[in-house]
């Protein structure tokens, strides 16, 4: 799945989040030889809740001329996707095939997805969108965004945190923003 400058805008349309999330989850799980069984009503509910919050901010916070930035939008998006958990089952497509053995990285990734599938997809989709926006800024593209690849251990920690703790959309916003924080002193 390819993320671009129009992804957030497309996701706010009636069927945008639905088609993007389906394509995204199939691509991510496919890399681990897994297939997601999705609940389309849950994706629609996540879309409605997310869109409502974005519109609420636009209407009630005039000092935010353009509404929520990509960090805040992704924080809210990840919150609702995780909360509504649209992946209801993960199907193993490997069938124990010895013809194409999995790498240790694939095995570790599969373990992560079996335990935290919805959390991973919610967090990573927001992360990938933020990463794209930061890496493609007009004035000063972020080199950090271009090279930042969180470790599997980082993903496990974040997924565990957002699964078992009360994590607000604002907390998700801060997590994303902190990943790309630049102190202006050469990083």
Secondary structure in CASP SS format (residue, H / E / C, confidence):
PFRMAT SS
TARGET T0000
AUTHOR 0000-0000-0000
METHOD secondary structure of the structure
MODEL  1
X C 1.00
X C 1.00
X C 1.00
X C 1.00
X C 1.00
X C 1.00
X H 1.00
X H 1.00
X H 1.00
X H 1.00
X H 1.00
X C 1.00
X C 1.00
X C 1.00
X C 1.00
X H 1.00
X H 1.00
X H 1.00
X H 1.00
X H 1.00
X H 1.00
X H 1.00
X H 1.00
X H 1.00
X H 1.00
X H 1.00
X H 1.00
X H 1.00
X H 1.00
X H 1.00
X H 1.00
X C 1.00
X C 1.00
X E 1.00
X E 1.00
X E 1.00
X E 1.00
X E 1.00
X C 1.00
X H 1.00
X H 1.00
X H 1.00
X H 1.00
X H 1.00
X H 1.00
X H 1.00
X H 1.00
X H 1.00
X H 1.00
X H 1.00
X H 1.00
X H 1.00
X H 1.00
X H 1.00
X H 1.00
X H 1.00
X H 1.00
X H 1.00
X H 1.00
X H 1.00
X C 1.00
X C 1.00
X C 1.00
X C 1.00
X C 1.00
X C 1.00
X C 1.00
X C 1.00
X C 1.00
X H 1.00
X H 1.00
X H 1.00
X H 1.00
X H 1.00
X H 1.00
X H 1.00
X H 1.00
X H 1.00
X H 1.00
X H 1.00
X H 1.00
X H 1.00
X H 1.00
X H 1.00
X C 1.00
X C 1.00
X E 1.00
X E 1.00
X E 1.00
X E 1.00
X E 1.00
X E 1.00
X C 1.00
X C 1.00
X C 1.00
X C 1.00
X C 1.00
X C 1.00
X C 1.00
X C 1.00
X C 1.00
X C 1.00
X C 1.00
X H 1.00
X H 1.00
X H 1.00
X H 1.00
X H 1.00
X H 1.00
X H 1.00
X H 1.00
X H 1.00
X H 1.00
X H 1.00
X H 1.00
X H 1.00
X H 1.00
X H 1.00
X H 1.00
X H 1.00
X H 1.00
X H 1.00
X H 1.00
X H 1.00
X H 1.00
X H 1.00
X H 1.00
X H 1.00
X H 1.00
X H 1.00
X H 1.00
X H 1.00
X H 1.00
X H 1.00
X H 1.00
X C 1.00
X C 1.00
X C 1.00
X C 1.00
X C 1.00
X C 1.00
X C 1.00
X H 1.00
X H 1.00
X H 1.00
X H 1.00
X H 1.00
X C 1.00
X C 1.00
X C 1.00
X C 1.00
X H 1.00
X H 1.00
X H 1.00
X H 1.00
X H 1.00
X H 1.00
X H 1.00
X H 1.00
X H 1.00
X H 1.00
X H 1.00
X H 1.00
X H 1.00
X C 1.00
X C 1.00
X C 1.00
X C 1.00
X H 1.00
X H 1.00
X H 1.00
X H 1.00
X H 1.00
X H 1.00
X H 1.00
X H 1.00
X H 1.00
X H 1.00
X H 1.00
X C 1.00
X C 1.00
X C 1.00
X C 1.00
X C 1.00
X C 1.00
X C 1.00
X C 1.00
END
